[in-house]
Amino acid sequence: MVHDIWVLMIDKGWLLALLRGAGITLLIGFLGVVIGLAAAIPLAILRWRRVPVLSQLVDAYSIVIRGVPGLLVIYLLFFGSVDWVQKIASAFGYANSAENAYPFIVGILAIAAISCAYSIEVIRGALQSVPVGVLEAARSLSLSPRVTFFHVTLPLALRLALGGINNVWQMTIKDTSLVSVVGMQELMRGAAVAAGITRSPLLFYCLAAAMFFAMTAVSQVLFNRAERHFNRGFSRG
């Protein structure tokens, strides 16, 4: 039994394939969260400020994306944009390159769109949770609204949002398994291929589960350390 598993994992190279898939999972998740967070910050500010029309558009985007399955978002992006992406790539002579990179790009954009919708709510809630007394202290120092926002309100809000961003990241790591439907060779896709070829589904799906758990567990430790670091000097009362 042990010898058979060793042959499958090492001699046949399936362990390396799963590790490569885990690396792609982390890359897609990281880029998706970074892009989503970069887009979510200004959108959350618009919603928090209640800017006419723009706030309503942000509300609609957040509600729609959070209200439909992530798999549907991926399908809509993949099948809704493949034609014009190929046309643009062909115009510049990169049709083959675009075809190979398209699932990767769509996967990142889909994960970014999903994480952005959730991050908007996290950051908006954090902006509303900034203590009023801190803002009053900034005004008493004659700080301009611009300086107060960028040097007091936003940094405090991002600190308060760190726990919520952790939740978005943990969710995103698991959602990356959905991009396998567009041909991405991430962890779940690699496990499915290995299970089908070797006829050992229990082994490979358990390994995939262990790798996902390891990624989320390490992420939780890192976020806990980050929260302790950024909460230094702040009262917990």
Secondary structure by P-SEA (a helix, b strand, c coil): caaaaaaaccccaaaaaaaaaaaaaaaaaaaaaaaaaaaaaaaaaaaaaccaaaaaaaaaaaaaaaaccaaaaaaaaaaacaaaaaaaaaaaccaaaaaaaaaaaaaaaaaaaaaaaaaaaaaaaaaaaccaaaaaaaaaacccaaaaaaccaaaaaaaaaaaaaaaaaaaaaaacccccccccccaaaaaaaaaaaaccaaaaaaaaaaaaaaaaaaaaaaaaaaaaaaacccccc
